[in-house]
């Protein structure tokens, strides 16, 4: 596999849409959160992300509303605006035996720390991890497009994450983001194990970019 360093936005827009292939579980009570964490603690590797209700009023802000944590088969959407950051969730985030993979984790944890104090452990930041594979793009969309040839839709990013009921589109969006982090890490680990990859040369990447822009 030849890993491109970057991908053009125009090329990305033409890719087929990615979607989480497993089951999505909406967690709305502390009891449901405890049950979900019991399952997640048995997974050695998880993808994580969070969502916050956007504010369109100057000076107004909201606390993180959703924490999504995904295995390969199940993604749990913890509605923190209803449950708060409960102790079981905190113990999962602090667990050294469960590796959590995400992108822009500093921002996610900064928002989560506003709900409750904790010390996250065993976390992998994809923006740093992809550097060893020559990938220069920093967005989840572009990294996923480079590795899988699929596009992660961002249409729900500015939707209301504190809505009484999350729409199917919101649930799929949230689950796909968390799962994508896990999928990226697993793909890179497999490529590192097999050595079956090469990094595109700077000249090749520039030429491809120029050709794509000319064509489009």
C-alpha positions as CSV (number, residue, x, y, z in Angstrom):
1,X,0.0,0.0,0.0
2,X,1.3,3.5,-0.9
3,X,0.3,6.0,1.8
4,X,-0.2,9.5,0.5
5,X,1.0,12.3,2.7
6,X,-2.1,14.4,2.0
7,X,-5.4,14.2,0.2
8,X,-7.2,17.0,-1.7
9,X,-10.6,18.2,-0.4
10,X,-12.1,17.7,-3.9
11,X,-10.9,14.1,-4.0
12,X,-12.2,13.5,-0.5
13,X,-15.6,14.8,-1.4
14,X,-16.0,12.3,-4.2
15,X,-15.2,9.2,-2.0
16,X,-18.0,6.9,-0.9
17,X,-19.4,7.5,2.6
18,X,-18.0,5.6,5.6
19,X,-20.4,4.2,8.3
20,X,-20.0,2.4,11.5
21,X,-20.9,-1.3,10.8
22,X,-21.8,-2.4,14.3
23,X,-24.6,-1.8,16.9
24,X,-25.1,1.6,18.4
25,X,-26.3,1.9,22.0
26,X,-27.6,5.2,23.4
27,X,-26.8,5.5,27.2
28,X,-29.1,7.8,29.1
29,X,-29.1,6.6,32.7
30,X,-26.3,5.9,35.2
31,X,-27.4,2.3,35.3
32,X,-27.0,1.9,31.6
33,X,-23.6,3.6,31.8
34,X,-22.5,1.1,34.4
35,X,-23.6,-1.8,32.2
36,X,-21.9,-0.3,29.1
37,X,-18.6,0.2,31.0
38,X,-18.7,-3.4,32.2
39,X,-18.6,-4.5,28.5
40,X,-16.0,-1.9,27.5
41,X,-13.6,-2.7,30.3
42,X,-13.1,-6.2,28.7
43,X,-12.0,-4.6,25.4
44,X,-8.2,-4.0,25.2
45,X,-8.6,-1.2,22.6
46,X,-11.3,1.4,22.1
47,X,-12.0,4.4,19.9
48,X,-13.3,7.6,21.6
49,X,-14.6,11.0,20.7
50,X,-17.0,13.6,22.1
51,X,-19.6,16.1,20.9
52,X,-20.7,19.4,22.4
53,X,-23.8,21.4,21.5
54,X,-22.7,24.3,19.4
55,X,-23.2,27.8,20.6
56,X,-24.3,30.5,18.1
57,X,-24.4,33.3,20.8
58,X,-21.3,35.2,21.7
59,X,-20.1,34.5,25.2
60,X,-22.3,31.4,25.6
61,X,-20.8,27.9,25.8
62,X,-22.0,24.4,26.7
63,X,-20.5,21.4,28.5
64,X,-19.7,18.3,26.5
65,X,-23.0,16.5,25.8
66,X,-21.9,13.2,24.4
67,X,-19.0,10.8,24.8
68,X,-18.9,8.0,22.3
69,X,-16.7,5.0,22.9
70,X,-16.5,2.2,20.3
71,X,-15.2,-1.3,20.0
72,X,-15.3,-3.0,16.6
73,X,-18.8,-4.4,17.2
74,X,-20.5,-1.9,19.6
75,X,-20.5,1.8,20.0
76,X,-21.9,3.4,23.2
77,X,-23.1,7.0,23.1
78,X,-23.0,8.3,26.7
79,X,-25.4,11.2,27.0
80,X,-23.4,13.2,29.6
81,X,-25.9,16.0,29.6
82,X,-28.4,13.6,31.1
83,X,-26.1,11.4,33.3
84,X,-23.1,13.6,34.0
85,X,-19.6,12.0,34.0
86,X,-20.3,9.0,36.2
87,X,-17.8,7.1,38.3
88,X,-17.9,4.0,36.0
89,X,-17.0,6.1,33.0
90,X,-14.2,7.8,34.9
91,X,-12.7,4.4,35.9
92,X,-12.7,3.4,32.2
93,X,-10.9,6.6,31.2
94,X,-8.4,6.1,34.0
95,X,-7.9,2.4,33.3
96,X,-4.3,1.6,32.3
97,X,-5.4,-1.8,30.9
98,X,-7.7,-0.4,28.2
99,X,-6.1,1.7,25.4
100,X,-8.2,4.6,24.2
101,X,-7.5,5.9,20.7
102,X,-8.7,9.3,19.5
103,X,-7.9,12.4,17.5
104,X,-7.5,15.9,19.1
105,X,-7.8,14.1,22.5
106,X,-6.4,17.2,24.3
107,X,-9.6,19.1,23.3
108,X,-11.9,16.2,24.3
109,X,-10.3,15.8,27.7
110,X,-10.3,19.5,28.3
111,X,-14.1,19.5,27.9
112,X,-14.6,16.3,29.9
113,X,-12.5,17.7,32.8
114,X,-15.1,20.5,33.1
115,X,-17.6,17.9,34.1
116,X,-15.5,16.0,36.6
117,X,-11.8,15.6,37.6
118,X,-10.0,12.5,36.4
119,X,-6.6,11.4,35.1
120,X,-6.8,9.8,31.7
121,X,-4.4,6.8,31.1
122,X,-3.3,4.6,28.1
123,X,-4.4,7.1,25.4
124,X,-3.1,7.3,21.8
125,X,-3.3,10.6,19.9
126,X,-3.7,9.8,16.2
127,X,-2.4,13.2,15.0
128,X,1.0,12.2,16.4
129,X,0.8,8.5,15.7
130,X,0.2,8.9,11.9
131,X,3.5,10.9,11.5
132,X,5.6,7.8,11.4
133,X,3.6,6.7,8.3
134,X,4.2,9.9,6.5
135,X,0.7,11.3,6.8
136,X,0.8,15.1,7.1
137,X,-3.0,15.7,7.3
138,X,-4.4,16.2,10.8
139,X,-8.1,15.8,10.3
140,X,-10.0,12.6,10.9
141,X,-11.7,12.9,7.6
142,X,-8.5,13.2,5.6
143,X,-6.6,10.5,7.5
144,X,-9.5,8.1,7.0
145,X,-9.7,9.1,3.3
146,X,-6.0,8.4,2.8
147,X,-6.1,5.0,4.4
148,X,-9.5,3.6,3.5
149,X,-10.7,5.6,0.4
150,X,-13.9,6.5,2.2
151,X,-15.4,9.9,3.4
152,X,-16.6,10.6,6.9
153,X,-19.6,12.9,6.7
154,X,-19.5,16.0,8.9
155,X,-23.1,17.0,8.2
156,X,-24.2,16.5,11.8
157,X,-21.3,18.2,13.6
158,X,-23.2,21.4,14.4
159,X,-26.4,19.7,15.3
160,X,-28.0,19.9,18.8
161,X,-26.3,17.2,20.9
162,X,-28.6,18.0,23.8
163,X,-31.8,17.3,21.9
164,X,-34.4,15.2,23.8
165,X,-33.9,12.4,21.2
166,X,-30.8,12.0,19.0
167,X,-31.7,11.5,15.4
168,X,-30.5,8.4,13.5
169,X,-28.1,10.7,11.5
170,X,-26.6,12.0,14.8
171,X,-26.1,8.5,16.2
172,X,-24.5,7.2,13.0
173,X,-22.2,10.3,12.8
174,X,-21.1,10.0,16.4
175,X,-20.5,6.3,16.3
176,X,-18.6,6.5,13.0
177,X,-16.2,9.1,14.4
178,X,-15.3,7.0,17.4
179,X,-15.0,3.8,15.3
180,X,-12.9,5.6,12.7
181,X,-10.2,6.3,15.3
182,X,-10.1,2.6,16.2
183,X,-10.1,1.5,12.6
184,X,-7.3,3.9,11.7
185,X,-5.1,2.6,14.5
186,X,-5.8,-1.0,13.7
187,X,-4.9,-0.5,10.0
188,X,-1.7,1.3,10.8
189,X,-0.7,-1.4,13.3
190,X,-1.3,-4.1,10.7
191,X,0.8,-2.2,8.1
192,X,3.5,-1.8,10.7
193,X,3.4,-5.5,11.5
194,X,3.5,-6.6,7.9
195,X,5.7,-3.8,6.5
196,X,3.4,-3.8,3.5
197,X,3.4,-0.1,2.8
198,X,5.5,2.7,1.4
199,X,5.2,6.4,1.9
200,X,4.5,8.4,-1.3
201,X,7.3,10.7,-2.3
202,X,6.9,14.4,-1.9
203,X,7.1,14.9,-5.6
204,X,4.5,12.2,-6.3
205,X,2.1,13.8,-3.8
206,X,2.5,17.2,-5.3
207,X,2.0,15.9,-8.8
208,X,-1.1,14.0,-7.8
209,X,-2.4,17.1,-6.1
210,X,-1.8,19.3,-9.2
211,X,-3.3,16.8,-11.5
212,X,-6.4,16.4,-9.4
213,X,-6.8,20.2,-9.2
214,X,-6.4,20.5,-13.0
215,X,-8.9,17.8,-13.7
216,X,-11.5,19.1,-11.3
